[in-house]
Amino acid sequence: MSASKVKTGIGLLLSVLTGIITSCKNHEPKKVVDAVQVHMTNTVGKFEQLDKAKWLIGSWRGVIGEGVSVESWYKQNDSTYMGAGLFIKGHVNLSDESIKLYQIGDDLYYEPTVKGQNGGKPVTFKMALITPTKMVFENMQHDFPQRITYTQYTDDSMVASISGTDKGMVRSESFPMTRKK
């Protein structure tokens, strides 16, 4: 649903609520309606952090050694992008993950769920940096990785990387990809 349709629906709902409340003798509840209206006005269509990641939408593919890395992203709604990633070597699927990228308030969260890891539960990484061409997410309590970075180099090329400490050793892996057309 578009932001304008949501705003129109919210406006209609608020008008009805205001009419009901003002027809009552006790006008104190109107303050609640005013607060809801102010909150909705300030949040509808205001996902600037997530909008900076819109270049990610689409399908990406990269060859790394003898393996192939693939990611696909789409916009689920105004506050959420959904992604899926695979790393395949030969005929073996080495990594399979679903990813949720979402904004709450001014914060952006990257939440992968990797098949066969963490009991099938997602791990949440919080935005540490975002620019129009780079996103860095961190979770320093996670075993590995603690940092996930996406860097856009051109409209059709990017590098996804994971880094951190793994069993006492500093480690990083990069996954260069190009947009599939």
Summary of the structure (lengths in Angstrom):
residues: 181
radius of gyration: 21.2
end to end distance: 26.7
largest distance: 74.5
contacts: 483
relative contact order: 0.12
helix: 25%
strand: 49%
